[in-house]
Amino acid sequence: MDSNKILLEVFIPIIEEEYDVFVPVNKTMGTIKKIIEKGIMDLSPNGYTTKSDTNLYSKETGNIYNVNQKLTETDLKNGSQIILI
């Protein structure tokens, strides 16, 4: 596996779906949110649209991830579960 990426389990309540997504560790959470949203739109074109007020949350703690923080500065690791709301 590429050590520059980790696998996240992403839950999207608005479309009642979840996806496993590889994301780069050297990007900010804002960029990762955009990458995840683009992937979701590609996989379910009629079910999800991007919104500026969506955020990524830890499924375990409920804490919001700061869009300016790099993934390496968070508690996320391979297999972590996040929620996009």
The 8 nearest C-alpha neighbors of each residue, nearest first, counted from 0:
[[1, 2, 4, 3, 5, 6, 21, 77],
 [0, 2, 3, 4, 5, 23, 21, 6],
 [3, 1, 4, 0, 5, 24, 23, 77],
 [2, 4, 1, 24, 23, 5, 25, 22],
 [5, 3, 23, 22, 24, 2, 1, 21],
 [4, 6, 77, 21, 22, 7, 76, 23],
 [5, 7, 21, 77, 78, 20, 22, 19],
 [8, 6, 78, 79, 20, 19, 80, 9],
 [7, 9, 19, 80, 18, 79, 81, 78],
 [8, 10, 81, 18, 17, 82, 80, 7],
 [9, 11, 17, 82, 16, 12, 83, 81],
 [10, 12, 83, 16, 13, 15, 17, 14],
 [13, 11, 15, 14, 10, 16, 84, 83],
 [14, 12, 15, 11, 84, 47, 16, 46],
 [13, 15, 12, 16, 11, 46, 47, 17],
 [16, 14, 12, 13, 11, 17, 10, 46],
 [17, 15, 11, 14, 10, 12, 18, 13],
 [16, 18, 10, 9, 11, 8, 19, 15],
 [17, 19, 9, 8, 20, 10, 16, 39],
 [18, 20, 8, 7, 9, 6, 21, 17],
 [19, 21, 7, 6, 18, 22, 8, 9],
 [20, 22, 6, 5, 4, 7, 19, 23],
 [21, 23, 4, 5, 20, 24, 6, 31],
 [24, 22, 4, 25, 3, 26, 5, 21],
 [23, 25, 4, 70, 3, 26, 71, 22],
 [24, 26, 23, 69, 70, 71, 27, 3],
 [27, 25, 69, 24, 23, 30, 70, 28],
 [28, 26, 69, 68, 30, 29, 67, 70],
 [27, 29, 66, 31, 30, 68, 69, 70],
 [30, 28, 66, 32, 27, 31, 67, 33],
 [31, 29, 33, 27, 32, 28, 26, 34],
 [30, 32, 28, 34, 33, 29, 35, 27],
 [31, 33, 29, 35, 30, 34, 28, 36],
 [32, 34, 36, 30, 31, 35, 37, 29],
 [35, 33, 31, 37, 32, 36, 30, 38],
 [34, 36, 32, 38, 33, 37, 31, 39],
 [37, 35, 33, 39, 38, 34, 32, 40],
 [38, 36, 40, 34, 39, 35, 33, 41],
 [39, 37, 41, 35, 36, 40, 42, 34],
 [38, 40, 42, 36, 41, 37, 43, 35],
 [39, 41, 44, 37, 43, 38, 42, 47],
 [42, 40, 38, 39, 44, 43, 37, 36],
 [43, 41, 39, 40, 44, 38, 37, 46],
 [42, 44, 40, 46, 45, 41, 39, 47],
 [45, 43, 40, 41, 46, 42, 47, 39],
 [46, 44, 43, 47, 40, 48, 42, 41],
 [45, 47, 43, 44, 14, 48, 40, 13],
 [48, 46, 40, 45, 44, 43, 14, 49],
 [47, 49, 50, 40, 46, 36, 44, 45],
 [50, 48, 36, 47, 51, 53, 40, 37],
 [51, 49, 52, 53, 48, 54, 36, 47],
 [50, 52, 53, 49, 54, 33, 48, 32],
 [51, 53, 50, 54, 84, 49, 55, 83],
 [54, 52, 84, 51, 50, 83, 55, 49],
 [53, 55, 84, 83, 56, 52, 63, 64],
 [54, 56, 83, 82, 64, 63, 81, 84],
 [57, 55, 63, 82, 62, 81, 61, 64],
 [56, 58, 81, 61, 59, 62, 60, 82],
 [59, 57, 81, 80, 61, 60, 82, 56],
 [58, 60, 57, 61, 80, 81, 62, 79],
 [59, 61, 62, 57, 58, 56, 63, 81],
 [62, 60, 57, 58, 56, 59, 63, 82],
 [63, 61, 57, 60, 56, 64, 58, 59],
 [62, 64, 56, 55, 65, 57, 61, 54],
 [65, 63, 55, 56, 66, 62, 28, 54],
 [64, 66, 68, 67, 63, 28, 29, 55],
 [67, 65, 29, 28, 68, 64, 27, 30],
 [68, 66, 65, 27, 29, 28, 69, 64],
 [67, 69, 27, 65, 66, 28, 70, 72],
 [70, 68, 27, 71, 72, 26, 28, 25],
 [69, 71, 72, 73, 24, 27, 28, 26],
 [70, 72, 69, 73, 24, 25, 75, 74],
 [71, 73, 70, 69, 68, 74, 75, 27],
 [74, 72, 70, 75, 71, 69, 68, 64],
 [73, 75, 76, 72, 71, 70, 79, 57],
 [76, 74, 73, 79, 70, 77, 71, 7],
 [75, 77, 79, 78, 74, 5, 6, 7],
 [76, 78, 5, 6, 79, 7, 75, 4],
 [77, 79, 7, 6, 76, 8, 80, 5],
 [80, 78, 7, 76, 77, 75, 8, 81],
 [79, 81, 8, 58, 7, 9, 78, 57],
 [82, 80, 57, 58, 9, 56, 8, 10],
 [81, 83, 10, 56, 55, 9, 58, 11],
 [84, 82, 55, 11, 54, 10, 56, 53],
 [83, 53, 54, 82, 55, 11, 12, 13]]
